[in-house]
Amino acid sequence: MLTRRQRPLAHDLAATLGGRIAAGELAPGVRLPTEAAFMDEFGVSRTVVREALSKLQQTGAVRNAERGQHVVQ
C-alpha cells in the first residue's frame, strides 16, 4: 500500500471530490467550484487541481462545460 507521500496529491484530491460526489454533496448538473476555490480549500497548485479534475472526467464523474467549467454527471 502506498503511503501518503508516495501517492500524488491529484489522486488524493480526486478521491476526496469523488467522495463528495458519491455522498451527494455535489449534485448532478451542478457546476463545480472554480480551480482557484479548490486551490484555496486544499492548499494545492492549479496543476494538481487540473490533474484531479482530469481523473474525474476519465471516470465519468464530471464533464467539461462551457468556458472550462466542470459539471457533475
N, C-alpha and C positions, 0 to 999 in steps of 0.2 A: 504494500500500500504506500502511496506517496505521502510525504509529509507536506505541510502547508508550503514550505519553501520550494519544494520541487514542483508543485502544481502552479501553472501560470495563473496570474491574477484574473485574466479574462475568463478562465474556466470557472473560478470561484464566483465571479460576478454573474456569468451566465447561469450558473446553478442557483444563485440567490434570486435572480429575476425570474427564472423558470419556476422556482418555488412560489413566488408571489403570483405568477400567472395561474399555476395549478391550484393555489388556495383561493383564487377568485379575487384577490386584492387588485389585480389588473384585469378588468373585464374585457371580453371580446369587443372589438370595434373601437376601443379607447386608444387614443394616441399616448404613446409613452412620453415620459418627461424628456426634456432636452438632454443632449450629451453633457452639456455644462452642469445640469442639475445632478446627473449621475456622478460626474467628476467631483462635485462638492460633497454629495452624500457619502460616497465611498472612498474619497481621497485617492483616486486613481487618475491616470492620464487619459487623454482623449483616445489614444491608441488602444488602451485596454477596453474602454467603453465600446469602441467600434468593433473590436475583435469579439467581444461578448455578444453584441447585437448580431454580428455575422453568424455566430454559432447558433443563436436562437432562430435566425432566418433559415439556416440549414435544417433545423429540426421541424420547421413549420410553425413554431410558436408565435412568431411575429412576421410581418411582411413590410416591405417598403411602401410608403405613401408619398404623396406629393411633397416636394421641397425637402426631401431627405428625412422626413419623419417616419417613425416606425409605429405600426398599429398592431395590437394584439389580435391574433387569429381566433 
